Amino acid sequence: METIKLREDYIKLGQALKAAGLAESGVDAKYAIEDGLVQVNGQTVLQRGKKLVDGDVVTYRGEIIKIEK
Protein backbone atom coordinates (compact mmCIF):
# COMPACT_ATOMS: atom_id res chain seq x y z
CA MET A 1 0.00 0.00 0.00
CA GLU A 2 1.30 3.43 -1.02
CA THR A 3 0.53 6.46 1.16
CA ILE A 4 0.35 9.98 -0.20
CA LYS A 5 0.65 12.83 2.29
CA LEU A 6 -1.39 15.89 1.34
CA ARG A 7 0.35 19.24 1.16
CA GLU A 8 -2.93 21.02 0.42
CA ASP A 9 -6.51 20.12 1.30
CA TYR A 10 -6.75 17.69 -1.64
CA ILE A 11 -4.93 16.08 -4.56
CA LYS A 12 -6.52 15.28 -7.90
CA LEU A 13 -6.90 11.65 -8.89
CA GLY A 14 -4.63 11.86 -11.94
CA GLN A 15 -1.91 13.52 -9.88
CA ALA A 16 -2.21 10.85 -7.20
CA LEU A 17 -1.70 8.05 -9.73
CA LYS A 18 1.43 9.78 -11.02
CA ALA A 19 2.75 10.54 -7.52
CA ALA A 20 2.35 6.88 -6.52
CA GLY A 21 4.20 5.75 -9.64
CA LEU A 22 1.17 3.91 -11.03
CA ALA A 23 0.98 6.12 -14.13
CA GLU A 24 4.03 7.38 -16.00
CA SER A 25 2.29 10.48 -17.34
CA GLY A 26 -0.91 12.45 -17.12
CA VAL A 27 -2.02 10.85 -20.37
CA ASP A 28 -1.55 7.34 -18.93
CA ALA A 29 -3.55 8.35 -15.85
CA LYS A 30 -6.27 9.89 -18.02
CA TYR A 31 -6.76 6.72 -20.09
CA ALA A 32 -6.74 4.43 -17.04
CA ILE A 33 -9.42 6.58 -15.39
CA GLU A 34 -11.53 6.97 -18.55
CA ASP A 35 -11.38 3.20 -19.12
CA GLY A 36 -12.97 2.63 -15.70
CA LEU A 37 -9.92 0.93 -14.20
CA VAL A 38 -9.63 3.19 -11.13
CA GLN A 39 -11.76 3.06 -8.00
CA VAL A 40 -12.01 5.57 -5.17
CA ASN A 41 -13.47 4.22 -1.93
CA GLY A 42 -14.84 1.21 -3.81
CA GLN A 43 -16.59 3.26 -6.53
CA THR A 44 -15.40 3.44 -10.15
CA VAL A 45 -14.49 7.04 -10.96
CA LEU A 46 -14.31 8.40 -14.52
CA GLN A 47 -13.07 11.95 -13.85
CA ARG A 48 -9.35 12.48 -13.45
CA GLY A 49 -9.95 15.82 -11.72
CA LYS A 50 -11.73 14.08 -8.83
CA LYS A 51 -10.49 15.66 -5.62
CA LEU A 52 -9.08 13.19 -3.11
CA VAL A 53 -9.05 14.15 0.55
CA ASP A 54 -7.78 12.69 3.82
CA GLY A 55 -9.01 9.11 4.26
CA ASP A 56 -9.72 8.35 0.60
CA VAL A 57 -8.47 5.03 -0.78
CA VAL A 58 -7.66 4.56 -4.47
CA THR A 59 -7.41 1.13 -6.09
CA TYR A 60 -5.79 0.55 -9.48
CA ARG A 61 -4.50 -2.75 -10.91
CA GLY A 62 -4.45 -4.37 -7.49
CA GLU A 63 -2.44 -1.50 -6.00
CA ILE A 64 -3.83 0.61 -3.17
CA ILE A 65 -3.12 4.27 -2.50
CA LYS A 66 -4.18 5.80 0.82
CA ILE A 67 -4.55 9.58 1.07
CA GLU A 68 -3.50 11.11 4.40
CA LYS A 69 -3.32 14.65 5.75
C-alpha positions in Angstrom: 0.0 0.0 0.0 1.3 3.4 -1.0 0.5 6.5 1.2 0.4 10.0 -0.2 0.7 12.8 2.3 -1.4 15.9 1.3 0.4 19.2 1.2 -2.9 21.0 0.4 -6.5 20.1 1.3 -6.7 17.7 -1.6 -4.9 16.1 -4.6 -6.5 15.3 -7.9 -6.9 11.6 -8.9 -4.6 11.9 -11.9 -1.9 13.5 -9.9 -2.2 10.8 -7.2 -1.7 8.1 -9.7 1.4 9.8 -11.0 2.7 10.5 -7.5 2.4 6.9 -6.5 4.2 5.8 -9.6 1.2 3.9 -11.0 1.0 6.1 -14.1 4.0 7.4 -16.0 2.3 10.5 -17.3 -0.9 12.5 -17.1 -2.0 10.9 -20.4 -1.6 7.3 -18.9 -3.5 8.4 -15.8 -6.3 9.9 -18.0 -6.8 6.7 -20.1 -6.7 4.4 -17.0 -9.4 6.6 -15.4 -11.5 7.0 -18.5 -11.4 3.2 -19.1 -13.0 2.6 -15.7 -9.9 0.9 -14.2 -9.6 3.2 -11.1 -11.8 3.1 -8.0 -12.0 5.6 -5.2 -13.5 4.2 -1.9 -14.8 1.2 -3.8 -16.6 3.3 -6.5 -15.4 3.4 -10.1 -14.5 7.0 -11.0 -14.3 8.4 -14.5 -13.1 12.0 -13.9 -9.3 12.5 -13.4 -10.0 15.8 -11.7 -11.7 14.1 -8.8 -10.5 15.7 -5.6 -9.1 13.2 -3.1 -9.0 14.2 0.6 -7.8 12.7 3.8 -9.0 9.1 4.3 -9.7 8.4 0.6 -8.5 5.0 -0.8 -7.7 4.6 -4.5 -7.4 1.1 -6.1 -5.8 0.6 -9.5 -4.5 -2.7 -10.9 -4.4 -4.4 -7.5 -2.4 -1.5 -6.0 -3.8 0.6 -3.2 -3.1 4.3 -2.5 -4.2 5.8 0.8 -4.5 9.6 1.1 -3.5 11.1 4.4 -3.3 14.6 5.8 
